[in-house]
Amino acid sequence: HWESSRTRRQQLSFAKWVHSLEHSGSRVLVVELGAGEAVPTVRRTSEMLAKRLGGTLLRINPRDSHIPHGIRGLSLACGAL
């Protein structure tokens, strides 16, 4: 049995944080370390945040460092440690 209340609280907290960034005028850098194509949820979230917040995505991954067209970013094809 999955207890969804904790997950829901975390989702609401994350959404509030993103909303606050959207209205803060802050410059945003999304740093993604080692999330290859086998971890699409992390990659999609990083891309969504960079695009939605008008920020920059820094993607560091030795094999899957490419950044899709339309997203401002810098890709480094190397290890993150």
C-alpha positions in Angstrom: 0.0 0.0 0.0 1.4 3.3 -1.1 1.0 6.3 1.3 0.6 9.2 -1.1 0.3 12.0 1.4 4.1 12.5 1.7 4.5 12.5 -2.1 1.7 15.0 -2.5 3.2 17.3 0.1 6.6 17.2 -1.7 4.9 17.9 -5.1 3.1 20.9 -3.6 6.3 22.2 -2.0 8.1 21.8 -5.3 5.3 23.6 -7.3 5.3 26.5 -4.8 9.1 26.8 -5.1 9.0 26.9 -8.9 6.1 29.4 -8.8 8.2 31.6 -6.4 11.1 31.5 -8.9 8.9 32.4 -11.8 7.9 35.7 -10.0 11.2 36.5 -8.4 13.1 37.9 -11.4 16.0 35.6 -10.4 18.4 34.2 -13.0 18.2 30.4 -12.8 20.8 27.8 -13.6 19.6 24.2 -13.5 22.6 21.8 -12.8 22.0 18.2 -13.8 24.7 15.7 -12.8 24.8 12.2 -14.3 21.2 11.8 -15.3 21.5 9.8 -18.5 18.8 8.8 -20.9 17.9 5.9 -18.5 16.6 8.5 -16.1 14.1 10.4 -18.2 12.1 11.9 -15.4 15.2 13.8 -14.1 16.1 15.0 -17.6 12.6 16.1 -18.5 12.3 18.0 -15.2 15.6 19.8 -15.8 14.6 20.7 -19.3 11.1 21.9 -18.2 12.6 24.1 -15.4 15.2 25.7 -17.6 12.6 26.4 -20.3 9.8 27.5 -18.0 12.0 29.8 -15.9 14.0 31.2 -18.8 17.1 29.7 -17.3 20.1 27.8 -18.4 20.6 24.0 -18.2 24.1 22.7 -17.3 24.0 19.0 -18.2 27.1 16.9 -17.1 27.1 13.3 -18.3 29.9 11.3 -20.0 27.6 9.6 -22.5 24.3 11.5 -22.7 25.2 15.2 -22.4 23.2 16.6 -25.4 20.6 19.3 -24.8 17.5 19.5 -27.0 17.0 22.3 -29.5 15.1 25.2 -27.9 16.7 24.9 -24.5 19.5 27.3 -23.5 22.3 25.2 -22.0 25.8 24.0 -21.8 26.6 20.3 -22.1 29.7 18.7 -20.7 30.6 15.2 -21.8 32.5 14.2 -18.7 32.0 12.7 -15.3 30.4 14.8 -12.5 32.7 13.7 -9.7 
